[in-house]
Amino acid sequence: GLELGSVWRRLGADVTVIELMDHICSGMDREMGKLLQKSLEKQGIVFRLETVAEGVEVKGDQVELSLGSIKEKSQTETFSRVLVAVGRRPNTAGIGASEAGIELDDRRRIPVNGYFETNVQGVFAIGDVIAGPMLAHKAEEEGVAAVEMMSGKAGHVNYETIPGVVYTHPELASVGLTEEAAVEKGLKYKVGKFPFAANGRAHSLGDIDGSVKVIAEEGSDRVLGVHVVGARASEMIAEAVVAMEFSASAEDLARTIHAHPTLPEVLKEAALAVDGRAIHI
């Protein structure tokens, strides 16, 4: 919803986002979600948080939407178009699973073992029909790992380092633990942040909104999570994924030479900021 809303707004449409939660981008780092919301609001997108669509009626070329809120009285607003984007569910209907004797769980997903094999011997499942994030790159890696193991080779998917991206403008990209998840796990951690506004390449591109946030474990300094709101965040997150795949520390990222001027320098500076050593701010 946010992605298409962001596109429509840049094409000139008035866009209102109706969100049941008290924040956008559920599952992402809450601080970074707020940063993205602020940027989108600057572009003119209106957010109605803690609000639910209770009913809809099409009248001619308009749509009347009945909205309920815990903060305000229920009201009706008129829009030209309504996009419903309230999540995803596995598309396991009509694929012959039940006919083949394949079991489904209570969420209509296909349970698999460590080899991606279903309860029916010789039948495998990957991607959106099994548990885990419904992302194309996750499905791709599962497919590779499944075939490797079928052929007797070692296959592995590290579910702790699967990046997620919200393709708005600016983008929001994330890998690893959010700060909320680190707190929930009872981990001791440090945080380093650095804004794109202090990066030369961001200025040359005219995209200075956003920042990078690095979460590192206190003591070991191991990178637990990296979150990016900004230009080309979807491409920048790859460096963080590689770092986490090799159990890198924030110091490792901070001491890695980055070409200048480039956007990934923001990640280097955020890693330096974990120990209060950011240079260009």
N, C-alpha and C positions, 0 to 999 in steps of 0.2 A: 503493500500500500504506500509506504513512504517513498519507495523508489519511483513509482509511476506518478505519485503526487508531486514529487520533486521535478519530474520531467514536465508535467502539465503546467506547473507554476512558472518554469522558465520559458514556456511557450506562451505565457500571458494569461492563463486561466486563474481564477480565484480558487484557492484550495483550502478546505477545512478538514482536519484530521480528527476523527472521533475515536477516542481510546479509553477502554474500560479501566486500565491501570492508572496509577498516579504518575507514571513516567513512560516514555517511549522506549522502543528497542528492548523489550523484556529479554533477559538472558545475557545481554551485553553489560559491560561495566556501567553502573548507573551514572557516575560522574561524566563519563564520556557521552552517554546518551543525552544528558542535559546540555552538554556542549554542542552536540549536533542539533538539538532542538533550538537552541539559541541562534545558531547560524541559519537554520531554516526559517525561523521567525523573522530574521532580518530580511529575508528574501520575500516575505509576505505570506507565508503559510500560517494559518490559524490552527492552534491546537486546542481541543476540548478534552481535557483529561478527566478521568473518573466519570465518564459519560458513556451511556449505552444506547444503541439504537433499538428502540422498543417496537417500532413498526414503520412500514414504508408503503406509500401509495403513489402510483403513477397517474398523473393527471395531465393528459396531453403530452407535451414535450418537456414537462417538468416532473420532478420527483419530490414528494412531501415526506420528510423524515421526522418521525416522532422521537425525541431525545429525552432520556431520563438521566438525572444527575443526583449524586448525593449532596451536592452543594447548592443546587438550584432547583426550581420547580420545573416539572416536565414542560417541554415546549415543542413546537413544530417549526421546522425550517425548510425552505424550498431550495432545491439544487437542480442543476441541469443533468448531472450524472451522479450515480452512486457506485463506488467500487467497494465490494465486500472482500476483505482480505483478513480473515480471522484465524489463520493457521493452515496447517496441512494435515492430511491423513493418508495412510498407505493405500494405494490403489490396487488392492488384492482381489477385487471382485472381477469375475469373468476371465480369470487367467488359468482356470482349471485346477486350482489348488485343492479344493474339496474333492473333486473327482479323482485326484491322484492320492488322496488320503493325507495331504499335508495339513498339519495342525496350525491354527491361528491363535494368537493370544487375545486378551480382552480388548485390545486396541486394534484388532484386525491385522496385526503384524505377524510375520512368519518367524518363529523362534528357530535359531540355528546354533550349532555347537562351535567350537573353536576353529573348525575347518570350513565354516559357512554351510554346513550340511544340515538339511532339514531332518525331521523325524523319519522321512522316507529315504532309505539308503540310496545314494547315488543321485539325489536331487538337491541342488544347492540354491541358495538365495543370497542376494547382496542388495545394497542400495536402499532406496526409500521403503522397500517392503519389509525391512528388518529394523531392529532398534538402532537408535543413534540419530545424529543430525541428518536431515534430508537435504543433502548437498551433493551436487554432481561430482565434485572432486573426491568426496568421501566414497561415493559409489565406485568411482573409477579405481581407487586404490584397493577397495575390497575385491573388485573383479580381478585385478592383477594378483592379489594375494591368494584368492580362491583357486585360480588356475595354477599358480605355482605349487600350491599344496596338492592339488589333484595330480600333478606330474611328479610328485615326490620331492619337491624342493621346499626350502624354507620360505614361508610367506608370513608377513606381519603388517598390521595397521596400527599405528600409534594414535589412539583416539584422544590422547592428551594434547596433541599438536595439530589438530584440524582447524584451520583458520575459517573464520566467518566474516562475511562482508555485506554491508548494506550499501547498495549502489545508488546513493543519493549524490548530491553535490553540495557540500563536500561529502566524501565517502567516510564510512565508519568501518574499520577493520579490526579484528580481534583474534588473539590466539592465547590459549592457556587460561589461567584463573583470572576472574574479575576480583576486584578488591572485596566485594561482598562475599564471594566464595572463599577467599583466603581467611576472612573473619570467621565464617561459618565453620571452617575446618580447624579453627583455633591456631592458625599459623602465625608466627611472628615474621613480620615482613617490613620492607622499606619501599618507598615509592619515589620515583624520579619523574619529573614532568618538564617538557620543554615546548614552547609555542612555535608554530610556523611563522608567526609575525617577526621572529628574530632570525629568520633564515633567508639568505640572499636569493636563493633560487625561487622560493615561494613569492618573493616580491617581484622578481622578473616575470613570473607567470601570472601575477595578479591574483594569486590565491593564497591569502595569508591567514584565513580562518582555520582554527583547530590547533591541536597539539598532539604530542605523543606521551604516553604514560607507560612507564616500565615498573613492574612489581617484582621485587627480588626478595628471596628468603633471607631473613636476618641471620647472620652467622656464616652460612655457606655462600651467600651472595648469588645463589642459583636463580636464574630468571624463571619466575613462576607464571608471568603473563605479560603481554604487550598489547596495548590498545592505541589505535590511531584514528583521529578525526582530522581529515584534511585532504588536500589534493593528492590523488594517486595513492591513497591509503591501501587500496587493494593490491598494489604492486610492492609497496614498502613492507607489508606484513610478511612477505616471503623471507626476508632476512631474519626476522624474529622467529619464524618457524624453524629455519635451519639452526639457529642458535639454541633453541629449546630442544631440538632433536638430538643435539650433541651435549645437552646439559650444561650449556655455557653459563657463565656468570655475567652479571651486569658489567663487571670490570673487563671481561672479554670483549663485550660489545663496545665499551668505552675506549678501549685501546686498539680497536680495529680501525685502520686508516680508511676514511671515506673520501671519495673524490669531491673537490670543491669547484664550483658551487653545485650541490645536489640536494634534493629533498631528504634523502636518507641521513643526512647530517643531523637532522632533527632527532632521529632515533639515537645516534651516538651521543648527542647532548643530553637527552633524557636519561641515558644510561649513566653518564657522568653525574647527572643530578641526583641519582640514587644516593650518592655519598656527598652531595652538596658541592659538586665540582664543575657544574656547567660553566662553560667559558663565555659564550656570546650573549650573556644576559646579566 
